[in-house]
């Protein structure tokens, strides 16, 4: 018995149908799992599209995410030590990133802008021992505040992860699989992970108040950029800038990890 899945054609754009083996055993069928987790795909697509250039289509992200969901259903094993939704989210995001990379929708300047901002923040914090203001970051970069804010806009899409961090290796192992919980793992690695998590929490708490508030609304309360803008009394574009700046601060603070 077979079930259909969306995949791309040779040009990587037009979806077609491909047969995949149906689920076996007492667990839910593939079709049932697709119906159950399709809203997750849409939610992740909306989250990602908010941080991407305007030329990226939501439908393309959803179609790519459905491929990731199918891949997650086929690969997931309950003994991996993580919930299916967490595993599927990683696969769905990875499929969306593969789609972006394949179609070259993200300008290379985005990653450069992000790294330039991170390096500037890192240098200033080293001198001042505090979070720098936008004016101080712009001065360090040798540009105006307006130009710096344009850089923040340009950094959209590269602000959370770099493609190099998420790309599959020769063993076709993705980021989550390389960092999946291992209850019998080496104690030093487990301790290192706990220390990183603690350092990340502290770095978020030390963000400027508005940026800390933004991160909480976006990642903990699952609010979209428009909703956050309404709460903060700023435009959606300004929320994007503040988000990019907050992520750059976190990356600069956690460089040693």
Buried (B, 14 or more C-beta within 10 A) or exposed (E): EEBBBBBBEEEEEEBEEBEBEEBEEEEEBBEEBBEEBBEBBBBBBBBBBBBBBEEBEBEBBBBBBBBBBBBBBEBBEEEBEBEBEEBBBBBBBBBBBBBBEEBEBBBEEBBBBBBBBBBBBBBBBEEEEEBBEBEBBBBBBEBEBEEBBBBBBBBBBBBBBBBEEBEEEEEEEBBBBEEBEEEEEEEEEBEEBEEEEEBBEEBBEEBBEBBBBBBBBBEEEEBBBEBBBEEBEBEBEBBBBBBBBBBBBBBBBEEEE
